[in-house]
Amino acid sequence: MDPQSSFVFDSHYFENLYQNKGLFQSDAALLTNANSAMIAKLLQEPKEFFSHFAKSMKKMGSAEVLTGFEGEIRKQCHFVNH
C-alpha cells in the first residue's frame, strides 16, 4: 500500500501516514494520539519496525482460523449474521 516503494519491504508506509497520504480510512486511525508515538519510533528506528512486524506475524500465525461450519463470513463485520 505504498506507491513509493511497492516492491520493497520497508517502513515507508509510516512516512506516508505522517504526510496524511494513507489509502484507507483505517490508515488515518493509526494517527491517533495513542499510536503517533509508536509511528514516530518506527520512522526513527527502522529495525524496530521489523522487530514488531515479526512479532505480529508470529501472533497472527498462531490464531486458530474457523473453517467449514465452525465459522461464518459476516455480511457486516460488527454483527453476527442472523
Phi, psi and omega in degrees: 000024182234100184299332183286331181220052186291343180255009182234138176271106183210187181257018182299335177308320182290330174296318177299319179300314181298335178265013181055042179246029177292152182274332186237161176299326180296334176297318180297329180296335179289345181269012177295162182305323182295329184259342187298325178294321179294318179296318178300319179295319180294329177287322182283330184231085182304329178297329179296320177303311183295324178296312179295321179298315180299317179296320180294318179296323178296317178297315181296324179292336181268355179289132180276121182269132177280132181234166178061229183273000180283335183239186177208152172265116185279140176285326173229124187303330185281347187229144173286140179298153178286000000 
